[in-house]
């Protein structure tokens, strides 16, 4: 009986070359958007509740507060932290108005109104708040802040893991933008790390929306005067 010899087949050079090319392409697709977000936000942000953070925030027309979900009709814990930070900015005189941008795509789900009610309880006057019911994602919120509400300078408020993307998107939209981020890892580590992992893919979509597709918001208009009226009354 003859001896059965087993030979391990090695991948061909062509197969290896295609594998390396594929890995290189994936690296570019992942790293390019992340690099864009980090570069675009570098030097334009601060972490809330760190020593002297308020002094490092420049004055701007409005805090652009991005929605982050509701629980039982009230702001989720992460959204509540964004609202707490925005209230601090207003009371410190760093912003003249608050632009509350969230999802109201269905009648029973209304982020901006819940955000307003939370801030009223924090002592922020209703007359300085503008509700944007069509902030369905970060890019839409930034573009609508510029085109619908007429903003030019904003302080975007979000969590730290989301901050580079939010600042880079608003600056790409043409807004003079500074960002303030809540370090949610101190309170909700597991949720924060999971969100940070998803942020890689969200940043890829943001890069495509802002620079490749130049996407319009779901609802691009019409022009509104509420923010300009608030700002005009405080001159």
C-alpha positions as CSV (number, residue, x, y, z in Angstrom):
1,X,0.0,0.0,0.0
2,X,1.5,3.3,-1.0
3,X,2.2,6.1,1.5
4,X,-0.3,8.9,1.5
5,X,1.5,12.2,1.6
6,X,-0.3,15.4,2.5
7,X,0.9,18.6,1.0
8,X,-0.1,22.0,2.4
9,X,-1.2,24.3,-0.4
10,X,0.2,27.8,-0.1
11,X,-1.7,30.8,-1.4
12,X,-0.5,32.0,-4.7
13,X,1.3,35.3,-5.0
14,X,-1.7,36.6,-6.9
15,X,-4.0,35.7,-4.0
16,X,-1.7,37.2,-1.4
17,X,-1.4,40.4,-3.5
18,X,-5.2,40.7,-3.7
19,X,-5.4,40.1,0.1
20,X,-2.9,42.8,0.9
21,X,-4.7,45.2,-1.5
22,X,-8.0,44.5,0.2
23,X,-6.5,45.1,3.6
24,X,-5.0,48.3,2.4
25,X,-8.3,49.5,1.0
26,X,-10.1,48.7,4.2
27,X,-7.5,50.6,6.2
28,X,-7.9,53.6,4.0
29,X,-11.7,53.5,4.2
30,X,-11.5,53.3,8.0
31,X,-8.6,55.6,8.7
32,X,-9.4,58.4,6.3
33,X,-12.7,59.4,7.9
34,X,-11.3,59.0,11.4
35,X,-8.3,61.2,10.5
36,X,-10.6,63.8,8.9
37,X,-12.7,64.0,12.1
38,X,-9.7,64.2,14.4
39,X,-7.9,66.8,12.3
40,X,-11.0,68.8,11.7
41,X,-11.8,69.1,15.4
42,X,-8.2,69.4,16.8
43,X,-7.9,72.5,18.9
44,X,-11.6,73.2,18.8
45,X,-12.9,71.4,21.8
46,X,-12.8,70.9,25.6
47,X,-14.0,68.3,28.1
48,X,-16.8,69.5,30.3
49,X,-16.3,69.6,34.1
50,X,-12.6,69.6,33.9
51,X,-10.5,72.3,35.6
52,X,-11.1,75.7,34.0
53,X,-13.1,74.3,31.1
54,X,-15.7,77.1,31.0
55,X,-12.9,79.7,30.6
56,X,-11.6,77.9,27.6
57,X,-14.9,78.0,25.7
58,X,-15.2,81.0,23.4
59,X,-18.5,82.9,23.3
60,X,-20.8,82.0,20.4
61,X,-24.3,82.6,19.1
62,X,-25.8,79.3,20.3
63,X,-25.2,76.0,21.9
64,X,-26.1,73.4,19.3
65,X,-27.4,70.5,21.5
66,X,-27.7,67.2,19.6
67,X,-30.4,64.7,20.5
68,X,-29.5,61.4,22.1
69,X,-32.7,59.5,22.7
70,X,-35.6,59.5,25.1
71,X,-36.6,57.1,27.9
72,X,-40.3,57.3,28.9
73,X,-40.6,60.6,27.1
74,X,-37.7,62.1,29.1
75,X,-34.1,62.7,28.0
76,X,-31.9,59.7,28.2
77,X,-29.0,59.9,30.8
78,X,-26.6,60.9,28.0
79,X,-28.9,63.5,26.6
80,X,-29.5,64.9,30.1
81,X,-25.8,65.4,30.5
82,X,-25.6,67.3,27.2
83,X,-28.5,69.5,28.5
84,X,-26.8,70.0,31.8
85,X,-23.6,71.2,30.0
86,X,-25.6,73.5,27.7
87,X,-27.3,75.1,30.7
88,X,-23.9,75.8,32.3
89,X,-22.8,77.4,29.1
90,X,-25.9,79.6,29.0
91,X,-25.7,80.7,32.7
92,X,-22.0,81.4,32.2
93,X,-22.8,83.8,29.3
94,X,-20.9,81.6,26.8
95,X,-24.0,81.3,24.5
96,X,-26.9,83.6,23.8
97,X,-29.3,80.9,22.6
98,X,-29.8,77.2,22.7
99,X,-30.6,75.3,19.4
100,X,-32.1,72.0,20.4
101,X,-31.8,69.7,17.5
102,X,-33.5,66.3,17.6
103,X,-35.8,63.7,16.2
104,X,-39.6,64.3,15.9
105,X,-40.2,62.0,13.0
106,X,-43.3,60.6,14.6
107,X,-45.9,62.2,16.8
108,X,-45.2,60.1,19.9
109,X,-41.5,60.8,19.8
110,X,-40.4,64.4,20.4
111,X,-36.8,65.0,21.4
112,X,-36.7,68.8,21.1
113,X,-39.7,69.4,23.3
114,X,-38.4,67.0,26.0
115,X,-35.1,68.8,25.8
116,X,-36.8,72.2,26.2
117,X,-38.8,71.0,29.2
118,X,-35.7,69.7,30.9
119,X,-33.9,73.0,30.4
120,X,-36.8,75.0,31.7
121,X,-36.4,73.1,34.9
122,X,-32.7,74.1,34.9
123,X,-33.6,77.7,34.9
124,X,-33.0,78.4,31.2
125,X,-35.7,80.8,29.8
126,X,-37.9,79.5,27.1
127,X,-37.4,82.7,25.1
128,X,-33.7,81.7,24.3
129,X,-34.5,78.2,23.1
130,X,-35.0,77.2,19.5
131,X,-36.4,73.8,18.7
132,X,-35.3,72.0,15.5
133,X,-37.6,69.0,15.0
134,X,-35.7,67.7,12.0
135,X,-32.2,67.0,13.4
136,X,-32.3,63.4,12.4
137,X,-28.5,63.0,12.4
138,X,-25.5,65.1,13.1
139,X,-24.9,66.2,9.5
140,X,-28.6,67.3,9.2
141,X,-28.3,69.2,12.5
142,X,-25.2,71.1,11.3
143,X,-26.5,72.0,7.9
144,X,-29.9,73.0,9.2
145,X,-28.2,75.2,11.9
146,X,-26.6,77.1,9.0
147,X,-29.3,77.1,6.3
148,X,-32.6,77.0,8.2
149,X,-31.7,78.9,11.4
150,X,-29.0,81.2,10.0
151,X,-26.3,80.3,12.6
152,X,-22.7,81.3,12.0
153,X,-21.0,80.4,15.2
154,X,-22.0,77.5,17.4
155,X,-20.8,75.5,20.4
156,X,-21.8,72.0,19.7
157,X,-22.6,69.9,22.9
158,X,-22.4,66.1,22.9
159,X,-20.5,63.2,24.5
160,X,-16.7,63.0,24.2
161,X,-16.7,60.0,21.9
162,X,-18.9,61.8,19.5
163,X,-17.2,65.2,19.7
164,X,-14.6,64.9,16.8
165,X,-17.3,63.9,14.3
166,X,-19.8,66.5,15.5
167,X,-17.2,69.4,15.4
168,X,-15.7,68.3,12.0
169,X,-19.2,68.0,10.5
170,X,-20.3,71.5,11.6
171,X,-17.0,73.0,10.5
172,X,-17.3,71.3,7.1
173,X,-20.8,72.8,6.9
174,X,-19.2,76.2,7.2
175,X,-20.0,77.0,10.8
176,X,-17.4,78.4,13.1
177,X,-17.6,75.6,15.7
178,X,-16.2,74.8,19.1
179,X,-17.2,71.6,20.9
180,X,-17.8,70.7,24.5
181,X,-17.9,67.0,25.3
182,X,-19.2,65.1,28.4
183,X,-16.8,62.3,29.4
184,X,-19.6,59.7,29.7
185,X,-17.0,56.9,30.4
186,X,-16.9,58.1,34.0
187,X,-20.6,57.2,34.5
188,X,-21.5,54.7,31.8
189,X,-18.3,52.9,30.8
190,X,-19.8,49.9,29.0
191,X,-22.3,52.0,27.0
192,X,-19.6,54.5,26.2
193,X,-17.1,51.9,24.9
194,X,-19.8,50.3,22.8
195,X,-20.8,53.7,21.3
196,X,-17.1,54.5,20.7
197,X,-16.8,51.3,18.6
198,X,-19.9,52.2,16.5
199,X,-18.5,55.7,16.1
200,X,-15.9,54.3,13.6
201,X,-18.7,53.4,11.2
202,X,-20.7,56.5,11.9
203,X,-17.7,58.6,11.1
204,X,-17.4,56.8,7.7
205,X,-21.0,57.7,6.9
206,X,-20.4,61.3,8.1
207,X,-17.4,61.6,5.8
208,X,-19.4,60.3,2.9
209,X,-22.4,62.6,3.6
210,X,-20.2,65.7,4.1
211,X,-17.4,65.4,1.6
212,X,-18.3,62.8,-1.0
213,X,-22.1,62.9,-1.5
214,X,-22.6,66.4,-0.1
215,X,-26.0,65.2,1.1
216,X,-28.9,67.6,1.8
217,X,-30.8,67.2,5.1
218,X,-34.0,65.1,5.0
219,X,-35.8,68.4,5.4
220,X,-33.6,71.2,4.1
221,X,-35.9,74.2,4.8
222,X,-37.6,76.6,4.8
223,X,-35.7,79.5,6.4
224,X,-36.7,80.3,10.0
225,X,-36.2,83.5,11.9
226,X,-36.4,82.4,15.5
227,X,-32.7,82.2,16.2
228,X,-32.0,85.5,14.5
229,X,-34.8,87.1,16.5
230,X,-33.2,86.0,19.8
231,X,-29.8,87.2,18.8
232,X,-31.1,90.5,17.5
233,X,-32.9,91.1,20.9
234,X,-29.6,90.6,22.8
235,X,-27.4,93.1,20.9
